[in-house]
Amino acid sequence: MKTKNIYKILIGCFTSLALLSCGDDFVDVDPINTNSEDYFNTPEEYELALVGAYDLLQATYLNVMVGEIASDNTLAGGESATDTPGIQEIDDMTHTPVNQQLRDIWGWMFSGVNRANYILEFQDKIDFEGKNEIIAQARFLRAYYYFELVKWFGDVPLAVDRRLLFGDQFSVDRTPASEVYAQIEQDLIFAADNLPATQAQEGRITSGAARALLGKAYLYQDKFTEAANALDQVIAGPYDLLDDYSILFLQEGENSVESVFEVQYTDKEGAGFGCLQCSEGNVAVGFNGIRNYSGPEFDSGFSFNVPVAEAYNAFEPGDTRQDNAILDIEAFAARTGATYNEGYEHTGYFNRKYLPRKGDANIGDANLTNPNNYRSIRFADVLLMAAEAHNRKANPNDVLAQEYLNRVRRRAFGDLDHDIVATGAALTEFIYAERRLELVGEGHRFFDLVRTGRAADEIPGFTPNKNELFPIPSIEIELAGNRWEQNQGY
């Protein structure tokens, strides 16, 4: 959803919180006109600005990949122990405030916030038919970027309907996470009330996407009754599970009936390592790929984010998800004659959901422009979040929680024989286990473990009262005049 013209008016890189983190190198930005006299004079200009706000969604490839590596599902991998040190440190839970990947996540997500706020700052400049829907999409995007920021960093500066401009770093402070969540809720409620259930253009935000993210935000705050209510509305339609899990992460599975919100990628416009966030392709896919691979179905990659045997073996016998979610490369090579090189921390497994595949154009750098869309919110995820919410709320509805959980399991096993009939705390554990199996490789596991208090028991090297959050990049604290306190333990 990217349009080159949008770069004439983007100011995302000027956020005082991302002064040195943001870098579309080919962007020439004129001095900021805070009155925006030369822009937002036509509906088309609002639409172009909205495309720019969508654009930073593609940079969330890093959130997904690093979020998975931080969990117990995968190891960093790569070529060696010094290949992309920031990723290796996060895998080992030795990361510090000087970490390039954390700085990128901070900067890119705040750039997304600023792009959404640019529209909202001037939302009342002119009136036109359809403006309310543009505002609703902008508010969803602001909520989406802030949700990423608050789950990674906790308290973060909150800007509402205004851009963070150069100079603001000397006065802006970190906002308590509870207040950031309150704004996320307000934005998503507005978006849900003002967006249609379906969109003509793939990737556009719908009311269902807004309610699903709202339910997720509630779940992260242990607001289980509110989460259940929001997620039940999503489950009412128009979404459903794909019958065939095996095609879910293939090209034919993109923007399917199971897709509640999907980040769109394309292989028609490349980028380079000097500006990874400029890529129109899913950069994480190339990083996940098999090192020096030669054979059918897949293309080569850098062998990062490699699943551990324990994650592969967590699947029960007969679960069709096991080999569709995780590639057993040794068995695959023995069957097909494929060859490859073992990378650092080679486990024998790869994230099959997001591997580079043969036949893609991959214009530019083949490893940086893979067209695999990211299934940010899937209907299966909604069912499992709703199951958890109903099971954990003050007045539990375990019958409904079982129904939602078993819909996911019936697709996985193709029968009713594996239905879960447990209740109470036992049912909670089954739901947690099912989330890992269904969503492995999709970047949710670390945050699921943290929000449910299980991270210290499951993640090697995890330090309680520290690693629940990641450190604020030190450069951002310095730019703020060293007024901010660092997150605990860093």
N, C-alpha and C positions, 0 to 999 in steps of 0.2 A: 504494500500500500504506500509505496514511496514515490514521490514526485520531485524531480530535481529542482523545480522552481521554488520549492518550499525553502531551500537553503538561503534564498534571498532575504528571508525574514526570521530565520531561526535565531534565537538568543539563548538556547539552552546552555551553551558553553560558558555563559557569563555568570551563571550562578556562583555566588561567592563560596559555595560549598563544593564546587567542582572546578575551581579556577585552573588547576593544573591536571585535572583528571579527564576532562572532555577534550576530544580532539578529532573531529572530522577534518582532516588536514586540508581537504580541497575546498573548505568553506571560507569564503571571504565575507565577513560580517561588517557592515558599516557601523559607525558609532550608534549606540542605542538611542532611539527616540522614545523617551518614556511616555510621551503623549500619543504615540502611534498615529500621528496625523496622516501619514502616508500609507497606512494599512488599515484593514478591517473596514473598508468602504463599500465592499460588495459581498454578496453571499459566497462567491467563488473564493475570495480571500480567506474567509472563515474556514471553508472546506480545505483549502491548501494548508492552513495552519493545523487543522485537525489531522491531516495526513502526516505532518511533521511530528505530532504528538504520538501517533501510532508507531512511527518509525523506531523509537527507542525500545519497543517491545522486542525487536529482533536482537537487541543487545542482551536480553535476558538469557541467551544461550549459556552465558557464563554462570549465572545464578543456578541454573539447572545442573550443569556439569559439576561445579564446585560443591553445590549442596549435596549431590550424591556422593562425591568423594569424601566429604566430611563425615558421612555416616558409616555404618558397619557393612554396607552393601558392596562397596568397591574400594580398591586401592588406587593411588594416584597413577601408577604406571609410568608411561613415557619411555624415553630412551635410556635414561640413567637417573641416579639419585639427585643429580643437579639439573635435570631437565625441568624448566619452569619452577624455580625454587618455591615460589609462593604457593603453588598447588601442592607440592610435596610437604610443605610445612602444615598446611591445613589438614592434609591426610593424617599427619602425625600428631595433630593438635599441639604444634609448637609455633603456630603463627603469632606474629607480633604486630604492633601498629604500623610497621613498615613492611607492607605486603602489597605487591602490585595488583593482584587479583581483587583484594578487598577494596583497594582504592578505586579500581575500575567499577566495581559494583556500586560503590557509593556515588561516584561521579556520574555514571551513566543513568542511574535511577533518578538522581536529582535533576539531571538534564531532562528526563522525561517529565518530572514534576513541573519544571519550569516551562516546558513547551505546552503542557496542558493549562497551566496558570496564565500563560500569555493570552490564550483565547478567553479565559474566564475574567481576566483583568479588564477586557474590553467587550464583555458580553452584551453590554447595554448600548453600545455605540450606534448601531442601526438595528432596525427590525426587518425581518423577512420571513417568509414561509419556510418552515423546517429548521429555524434557528434553535428551537428548544431541543430538538433531537441532537444537534451538534453539541450543545451545551451538556446534554446528558452523557454523550460519549466522552467528552472532555473530562467530566467529573468522574466517570468510571476509570479513565486512564490515570487521573491523578490518584485515585484510591488504589489502583493496581500498583503503581510505582511506590506509593507510600507503604503499602502492605509489605512489599519486598524490603523496603528500608527498615521498617520497624521489626520485622522478624529477624533480620540480620544484625541490626545495630541497637535496637531498643529505642531509647529516647533520641529523637532526631529533630532538627529545626522544622517547624511547621509553618508553611506559607499558604495562605488561603486567598485565592483570587488576586494574587499579585506575584510578580516575578521577584526572585532574589537576584539583585543586581550587584555589580561590582561596587564595593564599599559597604554593603550590608553585612559583610562578615564581621565588622567591628561592633555590631549591635545585636545581631541575631543570636539567640540562645537555643540550646536543646530543649525540646518540648517533651514533657512526660509522655510515655508511650500510651497511657490511658487516654490522653487528649488527642493524640494522633489517631488512635482507633476510633474515637468518637467522631472525628471528621471523616474517616473512611466510611463509617456507618452512614453518616448523613449523605455523603456523595453517592453511595451505592443505593440507598433508598430512593434518592431522587432519580438516579439512572433507571432503576427498575420500574418506577412509576411513569417514566417518560420515553421509554424505548419500546419498539415493537417486539413481538415474540420471535419473528424471523426477519432476516435482512436479505435483500436481493444480492448484495455483494458479499462474497465469502470473506470471513474474517472480521466483519463489522460486529460491534457489540450489540447484544440483544438484552431484553429484560431478563431472560433466563440466566445469561452470563452474570448480570449484575446481582441477581438473587443468590446465585451459587457462590460468588465471591463474598457476598454479605454473610451467607451462612458459614463460610470458612473463617471469616474474620471473627464472627461470634464464637466459633469453636475454639479458636486460638485464645480466646479470653475466658473460656469455660462458661460461656453463656449458652448452656445447652438447650434450654427451652426456646430461646430466640433462634438458635441455629436450626433446631428441628422445624420450626415454623417456616423459616425461609427456604430450607432445602426441600421440604414437602411440596412447596409450590413449584419448584423446578421438576421434581419427580412427576408431578401431574401432567407434564407434557411441554413441548412436543418431542422430548428426547427418549431414547431407548438404547439398549445394548445392541451392538452389532452381533448377529448370530455367530459369525466366524471370527474368533479372536486372532486367528493367524494372519488376517489381512489388515488388522486394525492399524498397524504402523507402516504399512506399505502405501504406495502412492494412491491406490484405489481406496484406501481407508481414510484419506484426508477429508476433512469437513463432512464427516458422515453424520448419521443420526445420533451417534454417541458423542459427537463433539459439541460441548457446551461453549467453550471458548478455545480458539486455536490460533497460535501465532503463525502468521504466514511467512514462508520463505520461498525464494526462487533461485534458480541457478543461472539466470540470464544476465546477471551483473555482478562482477567480481570485486574483490578488495585485496588487501595485502596485510602483512603482519604489522605494518606501520599504523594501520587504522582498522583494527579488527571489528569495531562497532560499525564501520562503514559497510560491511558486507551485507548484501541482500540474502546471502545463504546462511544456513545454520552451521556456524563455525564448530560447534561442539561435535557434530557428526564426524568431521574429519579428524578431530582429536580422538574420538572414540574408536576410529578405524583400526584394522589389523595391520601391523607393521610389515611393510614390504610384501604385501599379499599378492599372490598370483593364483587365479582360479575363477570358478563361476560365481555369479550372483553379486559379489561384493567388490568394492574398490579398496585400495590401500588407505592407511591413515597412520596416526602417530601412537597408537596403543595406550592412550590414557584411559582412566576411568574404568579399570578392569574389574568385573564382578569377582567376588571371592567364592570359593567352593561352597562355603556354608550357606550363602544366599541361594546358589543353584540347588543345593541339597535340601533346602527348606520346603520345597514343593513336595506334595504328597504324590504317591504313585497314581498315574492316570490323569494328572492335572495337565491339560493341554497347553497351559501357559508356559510351562517350564522351558521348553526348547524354542518357543516363539518369542520369549522375552530375553533369554540368555543363550548365546551361541557357545556350544561346546566345540571349540575349534579343532581339538584333536580328533574327535569323532567325525566332524565335518570333513576334515582333511583326509582322513582314512577312507571316507566314503566317496569323495569327489576327486582326490588327487591334488587338491589345492596345496600350495606351499606358502610359507610365511616365515618371518623371523620373530623370535621371542623378544619382547621388550623387557624393560625393567619391571620387576615384581610380577612377572608373567604368571597368571593363575590357570591358564587354559580356557578362560572364558572371556566373552565380549558382550557388550550391551547391544543385543540384536535389534532392539527397538529403534535405535538411532545409530545405524551403521551406514557408511557410504555405499551406494549401490550402483551397479553397472547401468549404463544407458543415460545417465544424467549429463547435461551439457557442461556444468561446472565451469562456466566462463570465468576467466581470471585464474585464480589459484584453485586447483581441483579440491584441495583440502579445506578451503574456506568458503566455498559457494555451493554447498549441498542444499537441495531443495526440500529436505524433509521438514514438514511443519511440526511445531511443538504442540502437542495436545495439552494445553495448559490446564484446562478443567474438562475432565471426561465424565460422562454420565455414571460410569462405574465408581469413580471417586465420589460423586455426589451421593450415590446410594450408600457407600461406606461411611461417609461423613454423617449422613442422616441416621444410619444405624447406630453410630456411636453417640450422637446427640440424644436419640430417644432412649438409649440404654443408660446414659449417664445423667440425664436430667433429674430434677427433684422428684418428679412422679414418673418413674420409668414406664415405657411402653415396650417391653421386651418382645412382645409378639410382633409388633411392627418392625423392630430392630432385626429380628430373625428373618422376617420376610425380605427386607432390603439386602441383608447379608447373603441370604441364600439365592437371591436372583443372580448375584455375582458368581457364586459358587456353582450354580447350575450351568451357567455358560462355560465355566472352566472345565467341568467334568462331564457335561452332557447328560446328566441324570439327576434324580432326586435323592440318590443313595448317600450323598455326602452333605446333606442338609445339617445345619447346626441347630440343636434343640436346647442348648444351655441357656441359663438366665443369669442375671446379676453380674457379679465380678467375673465369673467364668466366661460369660458371653462377651464381656469387655475384652478379655484376652484373645478370644477368637477373632474379634473385629480388628484388633491391633495386628494380629498375625496375618489376617487377610489383606489388610492395607499394604503390608510389606510385599506380599506375593503379587497382588494385582498391579501395584504401582512401582515395582522395582525398576530402577533405571530412569525414573521420571523426575527426580530431584526433590521428592517430598520426605524421604525417610528421616534425614537428620532433624528436620523441624518437627516431625511427628514424635520422635523420641524425646526431644527437648520439652515440647508442650505437655507431654504426658508424664514427665519426670522419670523416664527410663534411660536417658542418654548415658549416664555414668555407668550403668550396668552393661550396656551393649556396645559402646564405642571405645576401642582401645585408646588410652591416653587422655580420655575426657576428664577434666577437672571440674568438680561441682563448684557452683558459685563463681564460675569464671567462663567456661566454654559454652554456656547457654547462649551467650551473645558473642559476636565478633568485635574486635577492637575498632574504635574510630580511627581512621587513617591519621597518622601523626601530623601530616601536612595540613589537614583540615583544622586540627586544634591550633597549630601554629598560625594559620591564616586568620583564625578567630582571636588572635592576640593571647593565646594560651589561657583563655577564660573558661574553657570547657573542662570538666572532669572526664578522664578516660573511663571506659567501662571497667568494672571491677576485675581485678586480677591481672590487668595488663599495664 
